[in-house]
């Protein structure tokens, strides 16, 4: 019996240590057990990794896009180049512009799924939707004139005020079912702004940055009448300026000095 006493003592000590650790975890989270604390910590770590990786990728895509688009912008007369060139640059542009605003959805998807690849797969399928949009852009795009640019810009401003826009914007902020569904909802929300980028200068870093700020803000912030209406009216006003005095919009007209009207 004396030989078994140290073992019993060690088991008792182990049990006390286990209870102490469990009690400490429960103090950290009074409403949850130790396993819930571990899950919460893993979720937080996953969110941090998703944030850092997404912002890093977006920053790299910004650098790549700016380098490749250098000297390409000719405003309404911009040409897209070969399909391979445009497609690669377009994907980089979409990753740079769209991924920062998708971070909350990617994080929620990671938390709901629990798998390491949940966020990367979500992001890849999301960008794939915008890649498909790029194929349509390359197929339909033609160099155009200031009248077309002005009319489309005004139409974009009007679209920003419609119930359809509000519907897709709300869905884009809420949907986490898959990257593809999220992408379709966000295309519905941002397609007008992207159309404005295309007609004003699809290879313009300046317009790319302006549109990116609006897109990210609309993904992260709820709709607010006091903000959304002035933004829409400003877009409409820009369209009117383009129609009335296109030379006032920097970079809109090619450096040749000729003003394409249609």
Secondary structure, DSSP 8 states (H G I E B T S, - for coil): -HHHHHHHHHHHHHHHHHHHHHHHHHHHSTTS-HHHHHHHHHHHHHHHHHHHHHHHHHHHHHHHHHHHHTTT--GGG-----HHHHHHHHHHHHHHHHHHHHHHHHHHHHHHH--TTHHHHHHHHHHHHHHHHHHHHHHH-----HHHHHHHHHHHHHHTTSHHHHHHHHHHHH--S-HHHHHHHHHHHHHHHHHHHHHHHTT-HHHHHHHHHHHHHHHHS---HHHHHHHHHHHHHHHHHHHH-GGGSTTSS-TTS-----
